[in-house]
Each structure stands twice: as structure tokens, then as C-alpha cells.
Amino acid sequence: MYEKEKKPFSIDLVPEPDNLQSVIYSMVAIPHLSPVNFFNDFSAMVDDPSQLGKDDTSEAGIFEIDGENRMFSLTIYADHRRMIVEPEVASQILVAKAVRRLVCYGAEPVAMSVMLNHVELSDPMDQQLVQEARSGLEKAAEAFGLQISHRKIFYDYARERANIPPTLIVSMVGKMKKDAQLITPKFKKKGNNIFLIGKSYDDVNASEYLDHYHEIKEWPLMQFNLDLEKQLMNLVKGLAERNLVESLSPVGIGGLFFTLLRASLPNDLGFDITTDAEIRQDAFLFGESMGRVIACVSQDKEDELVDYLREHKLPFFTLGHVTRGEIRIDDTSYGFVDKMTENVETE
């Protein structure tokens, strides 16, 4: 565990799938990846997927503490799969994911609290992991201007933990004005244009696609650059302030395809996209490289959005547009979004 020597790995070692639809339907059945997660509704069991995500404020984790025109947004991310690969970078990735989530809602991240579970500090390897994780967290906090609660990592000691890997949990809070525009990930209406902001790579490292579809369990971390994450955060803040977009969503678990699917489901919409010819199709759709955000814009603001993106000199790619419910990729139809949830068990 925590070996510094990395085994050679290349995407060329990963066979390209013959049938994209088989990938989609095998991955949509993964419980923690499914766009319909019935186990996460604290209020009641929701049997109708069309009712998911209707409450924008609840969906964003936004709440009001007092009557002083201040709102707060809270998000929590955890990781155990990547910490044992490269703790310093994995901890930065986890913080960056939380930051991206908050700024995509229109909130400004301000502080975080960190918990590291399943560590034994008498173990030299665990000591090394903690030191590297702390270094990564400090670098991420400085890059994003975050306060860290108590300036420390809280620990859960795990003597005789067997095969339970160390797990890092980051809780982050953001602030926003009560009259600020709330931006949510879900698509709003047919015909809106979809942009991918950030650079895509021939990279499937550390992805659910690699883990579950190809059953490859040893891999390096995905593409990540802390400086580019900071630039992206500032760019996304500007999108919200200028009211340029209808929705924003960080590319997250499952990659671009599942991020689009999660954005489509609440309003029974779909998407028609074209993949980047310079990137392997599976990497483009299911890779989980960091530093990417999906922006959905109305046609009357598209030119203004493009001008703003060019001004900030971050890569962007015109993906396609929102459909009435059909999913199309590179001129091939993969059915309708409501069919994606038919086989999800609700009992």
C-alpha cells in the first residue's frame, strides 16, 4: 500500500468497446452511479423519477441561517479509492471537486473541514499518507482561498482495520447572497446549447468505467492541474455573475456521459452531442479527468458566452444541444432518457 513505484499504464492497454450501448447499460446499473439514487432521499421513497430534483434549493444543499440576506451551500465529498495511489494529489482532487460543485451552484467556497478515516498512526505507511494528504490539503486551501477548520485533520483510528482503506472526507461550505441567481445542473428546455469548458484527454485513469466495465483495478490518477482548477473556478464565478448560463454542472463520477444524463433526467430532456475526434470516444464520454464543467446556454446568449470563454483563454468545446428526450451521440440514437431508469429497482 502507498507504493511510490508506479506500474506503467497507458490507455492503449484498455480495449475500445465495440458497442457503446453495452457500456452505457452496464454502467447505469451500478448503484452509486445510477442517475436515480432512491436511497439518498431522506424524506420519503420516490417511486417516480420525474419527481427527482424538483426542489432547486434542496438539490443544491442551500440553506438560510439568519435573516441577514445570506445563504449558505454545503457539500461533502469522500474518497478511498485514490488515497492509496497518490495521497497528496488525491486530496487536492477531492477539494477541487467540492469547489467545482459549489461554484456551479453560484456559491463562493469559504471553508472546509476534513476527516481521515481508517488510519493507524503507529503504521509508518499511514504516517506517510497523512503527511502527504495534509500537504495536498494545504496547497488546495491556499489555491482556492479556503479556511480549514481548526487547521487540522480529524482522525478516526482503525486498529485491526483488515482491508478497509483510508478514507478522506471533505465537508465544504460556500456563501451566497439571498438575491443571487441559483444555478442548478439540470437542463431547462429543448434547444439550449451545451458547451464543455476545460480540456479533455485520452484519459480513463481512476474512472468507474475502468474499474467496473473493464475490471482494471490498478491505475494512476486522472489528469489534474491545481492552477487550471483555480482558473476554472474564477471563470465559472463570472458565468454566474453575468447570468450567461441556464445550467452548470461539473463533470463528475461516470464522466461526461453520466453528468449529461443526470442533468437530463429531472425535466425528462435529452442531449444530442458530437464527441471530440481527437479523443478516444470512451475516454471522452466516460473518462473522469478533472477541470471540466458543462454549461448549458440559451441561443440568444451563446455569442456572449463564447466571447467570455475566449477572453479567459481556457479550452472549450461545443458539444451539441438539449433534445426533447432523445439521447444521440455522433448521429447515433441511444434511445430516450426515460428508458435509462426502467430497470432501476425501487424495492
N, C-alpha and C positions, 0 to 999 in steps of 0.2 A: 504494500500500500504506500502511496505517496512517492513512488519511484521517480527519480529525476530523469532517468534514461527513458526516452520516448521511443516506442517502436515506430518504424517507418509506416506511414499511412498516406494513401492517395485516393482520390475519388475514382481513379482508374481501376482500383481494386473492387469497386462496387458496380455490379452489373446494372445496366439500364433496363428498366422494366419494359416488357413487350406490350403490356396492356395497362394504360394509365388508370382505367376504371377499376381494375382489380386492386390497385394501390389505394384508391380513394375508399372503396367499400371495406377493405380490410382494416384501414386505419380509423374510419369513422366509428368502428365498433369498439375501439379502445376506450374504456370508461372515462379516464381522465382527459381524453382528447375529444370526446364527443361534444358537438355543439349543444346538445341537450343534456345538461347535468342535473338530473332531478334530485340528487342527494344534497345539493347546495342551497335549496330553498328552505330557509329556517321557518317560514310562516306556515306553509302548507304544501302538500304534494300537488304539483301542477301537471295535470294529465294532458293539457292542450299546449303543444309547443308554440302556438301562435300567441299565447299569453305571456311568454317569457320576455323579459326585458322591456315591459311597457312603462315601468316607472323609471324615468331617466335619473332622478336624483338618487334613488335606491341603488340603481345599477352602477352609478359612478362612485358609490360609497361616500356621498357628500352629505354633510350634516351641519346644522347650525347650533352653536354652543350658547350664544347670547344674542341680544337684540341690537348689537352694535355694527350691523351691516357686514358681518364677517361670516364666511362659510369655510368649512374645512373638508378635505378629502383624505381618506385613509386607504392605503393598500398594503398588502402583505405578500411577500414572495419567499419561497423556500427552495433550497437545493441540496440534494445529497449525492446526485449522480456525478456532478462535475467537481465537487470539492476535493475529491481524492486524486484528481488528474493534475490540476494546477491551481492550488488554493488562492493565490494572490489574484490571478486573473478571474477565476470563477467568482470571487467575492465582488469584484468590480462589475462583472456582468450582471450579478443579481441586483446590485444597487442601480445600475443603468436601466434595467428592465422596469424597476419600480418608478424611477424618474420619468421614463417614457410614458408609462401608464398615466401618471398624474398630469403631465403637461398636455397629453392628448385630451384630457377632460377640461382643460383650461385652468388647472390649478398650478400654483407655484410651489414646488417641493421645498420644505424648510428644515425638516428634522427627521432623524431615524433612530430606531432602537434595534439592537442586534442581539440575537440569541444563537449560541452554537451548541447544539445538542449532540449527545453521544460521543463525548471526548473523554479520554483518560489522561490527565496531565502528568502522570508518572511515566507515561509511554513517550519515549523520545520522538517517535514519528508523529504523535499527536501534538507534542510541543512544537514541532516544526510547522505542522499545519496551522496551528493557532497563530504563530508568529507571522506566517505568510498571509493568512486571512486578515489579520489586523493591519498589515501593511497595505493590502489591497483596499480595505475599507477606508483607511485614512486618505489614500490617493483619490478615491472616488468622492469622498466627502469634500475634499478641497476643490476638485474639479467642478462639482455641482453646487458649491456653496452651502453645504448641509451641516447642520449641527448633529452631533452624535450624543444621544442620551448618556449622561454620566461619563462620557469619553471612555467607555469600556465595552467589552463584550461580556454578556452574561453567559454562564456556562451551565450545562446540565451534565454532571459527571455520569459516566456509564461504565462502571466496573463490570467485567464479565459480559461485555455487550455482544459477544459472539460475532455475527456477520453484519450487525447494524452499522452502516457507515455514518460518519459525522455529517450533521445536517445544519446548514446555516439558514437562519430565518431573519429576514429584514422587514421590519414594520416601518412604514414611512407615512408622514403626514404632510399635506400641502394646504395652502391657504388660497382663498379667492374671495373677491368682493361679492356681496349678495346679488348685485345687479349685473355681474359678469355673465357673459354668454356661456352656457353649459354645452359642451360638445360631447357627443356620445359616439361610440363606434358604429352604431347601426346605420345602414343605408336608409335614406329618406324617401327617394322616389325614382321611378324609372327614368332613364335618360341622363342622369347625372354622370359626369365623367370621373374615372378613377385613375389616380396617379400613385406611383410608388416612389417615395422620397428616400434616398440613400442608395448605396451601391450594393449590387448583387454579385455573388461569387459562385464559382463552381465548388460549392462547399456544402456537404451534408454532415459534417462533423457534429457529434454530440446531439444528433437530432432524433426525434421519435421515429422518423422514417428509417433511419439506420438501425436503431435499436429493435423496433418491432417488425418492420417489414422484411429487412434483410437479416435480422437477428445477429448483427455485428455489435458486440458489447465493449470492445476496446477501441478507443478513438481519441484523438486530440480534441481540444476545444475548438469551437467555431470561430470564424473571423470576428475580431473585436478590436476597436480602437477608441480609447477613452477620450482623446481630443476630438475625434469626429462625433462622438456621442454628445459632447458639450456643445459643439456647433449645431447639431441637430436639435437639441433642447431649445437653444435660442431661436432657431428658425421656427419651430413649432409654436413657441410662445407668440411670435409675430403673426402667425397664421390666425391664432385665436383672437389676438388683439385687433386685427384688421377685419375680422369677420369674413374671411375669404373662403372658408370651407363649410360644408354641411355636416361632415363627419370626419373623425380622425381615429385611427386605430394602429397601435404598434404591432409590427409583425412579431408574433409570439409563438407559442407552442404549436407544433404541427406545421409551421412555416406559413408562407403566403397563402396557399390554398385554404387552410383551415381558418386563417384570420379573415379571409373574404367570406367564408361560409358562416362564421359567427356573426359577421356584420350583416349578412343577408337574411338570416333566419327570423329575427323579430318581426319584420314587416313583410315576410313572405316574398322577398325580392330575390334576384339572382345577379349574375355577372357574366359579361362577355369580354374575355381578355385575350391578349396576344402575349406570348412569352418572349423573352429576350433570346434572339437567335444565337447570341454569343455565349449563352449559359446553357448547360445541360438542363433539359426540361425538368427532370426530377429534382435537381438542385434548386432551380428557380422556384418551383412550386412547394417543395417540402423541406428545403434547407432552412436552418434556423440561425444563419449569420445575423449578427446584431446590427444596430444602427439603421433600421428601416421603419418607415411609417407609411401607412396607406391613407391617402387624403381623397375624399370624395367632394367634388365641386359642381355647382350648378353651371350650366353652359354660359350664362351671362357673366360669370366671374372667372371663367377659365383663362382668358388672356391676362387678367390682372394677377392671377395665381402664378402663371408661367413667368411673368416678368419678375415677380417677387422671388421665385426659386432661382432664376438665373442671376439675380442680384446677389444672392447668398452663395452661389458657386458650389452648391452641393449637388451631386448627381441626382437626377430624377428620370423617371421612365413613364410614358403614357401607357397605362395598362389596358384601358377599354372603358366600358360604361356599365351602368346598372340596368338590368333587364327586369321584365315583369315577373320573373321567377325561374327562368331557364338558366342553366349553367353551361357556358360554352368556353372552350379553351382551344385556341388556334383553329377556329372554324369547325370544331367538332363538338357536338352536343353530348353532355353527360347527364341529361335529364333535368328534372326540376328540383328546386331546393327542398320542397316539402317531402319528396321521396327519400331524402337523406335521413329522415328521422323515423321512417316507418318501422324499421327493425330494432329500434331502441326499446329495451324492456323498461316498463314503468312499474312493474310489480316486483 
